[in-house]
Amino acid sequence: MDGPIGSISYLEKSNNQACLMKVEYWHKDFQWNGISFSSTSEIIDFADQNFPELHTFIREWFGEKGRITMITSGSTGTPKTIGLYREHMVNSSKATASYFSLSNGSRVLLCLPLGYIAGRMMLVRSMVMGWQLDVINPSASLDIPQNVLYDFSAMVPLQLANSIDQLENIQTLIVGGGQISDDLSKKTEHLKTKVYATYGMTETITHVALSPENRAAGKKDEEKIFTALAGIHFSTDKRGCLIISAPSISSSEVVTNDIVKLISDRSFIWLGRYDHVINSGGLKLLPELIEAKYRNLINTDYFVYGLPDEVLGQKLVLFVEGEERSNLYKEIIDFQQRHSDDVSKYEIPKRVMFAKNFIRTETGKVNRKKTVARLLTSGKDLNLLNG
């Protein structure tokens, strides 16, 4: 790379005197919405004027402490404030750029909210690597400029679904913040854009592993295998949950609540969340695996959840967003009977519940726990089908 970070100098006037200043953690080729910068103060002023949500972040980034405050999404628990080291964020940026062979001068599109780690890391990568960053409104339905060729971008599944016909000018796209459904994955097959699913979290400074989602990205089979970025290795604990060893981006191992099938110390298949496991009559049911089996049957958002039951301990309940389908339970029974080799009778929900709207986090993920709590206490949006 030309002009590595930490070694850029420029002349800045202070008190009518020219003095030599050393700029760290941004590259001389970095552009933000077509604007180039010659000092950190110019970057800070530009952020303040155009992106007030970055007021604290941008100052911490260029501050002396090198500690960056981040808030987790709250999709698997209460949102919390954590501190990340700037050095680790730099290393993460380099690993992503290396994986996709993105050099300084690459043009990238940012369409994620700048209040959270995913959007901020797109900014960080651009500053660190010297990319040309274009920022657009991070809405669910994007208006992607079509007169520009983008080397790289990042989206959530909902944005991908709503923008599937606008992606031809994006060479590489990573998708995170939720699972890519089988139906959505199939819709990416015709694209020339290389689409990758990501695995990661705020604590790992976004993604630590990637899985090709379409043929353009190198997908070869139906199983979604996540492969680590450089310098990252995997193991599992006694629960079968993933442990991430990544010295370049974390001072200690990250023990997750994600149940995985370990392929090697560099790759795995994601199975589900340990804190979502349903213990029904002594059987441990993985909601995410069950949900995947019904994807061709239900064309709206849904999830399965364990509710208390006097006999079973927990019973499997299906929550569906949208209008009630009175024949859905019968369709599930018929579906299981036709696919009994793949769908166990224990994976048939004991009850189906319909809700007009699920509760979601600010990043668009369904909050299962809060959704269930609201529906069971209010009952206003709830229609029931008993199994």
Order of alpha helices (4+ residues) and beta strands (2+ residues): beta-beta-beta-beta-alpha-alpha-beta-beta-alpha-beta-alpha-beta-beta-alpha-beta-alpha-beta-beta-beta-beta-beta-beta-beta-beta-beta-alpha-beta-beta-alpha-beta-alpha-beta
